[in-house]
């Protein structure tokens, strides 16, 4: 059993490295040696960090609203989340077609 687990772990690691290969840096140091370029680079990185922080805040708020809706209306949180995503993406027909395809395949394999 231990050998099988090691094989599984190595397959995960190798698969991860295939999907996300190691980054190869072209430069070991930034080319922002001038003070004005360093300041601009620093401000750009801070802006990216602030954007990520804002996105995390929005995601946390959405999770809290989903939790509130699920409790208030006694619904499964996964269902509320799916409904919210469906409304957000406005792709009801695409989701329905995909679900119909899955049901059709299931019925053709296992019978109705």
C-alpha positions, 0 to 999 in steps of 0.5 A: 500500500505504501508503494502505491501511495508513493506512486500516486504522490509522484504522479501528482507532482509530475502532473503538477510540474507538467501543468505548471512548469517551473518559471525560468527567469530571464533576469536575476535582477530587475532593470529598474535601476533608476529611482524613478523606475523603481518607484513606478515598479513599486507602485505597480506592484502595490496596485496589483496587491490592492486589486487582489485584496479587493477581489478577496474582499468581494469573494468573502462578501459573496460567500457570506451572502450565499451563506445567509441566503442558504440559512434564510431560505433553508437551501443547500449552499451549493445550490445557492452558489450554482444559482448565483453563478448561473445568474452572473454568467447568464448561460442558462441555455448552455448549462441546460444543454450540457446537463441534457447531454449528460442525462442522455448519455447516462440513459443510453448507458444505463437505461432510462 
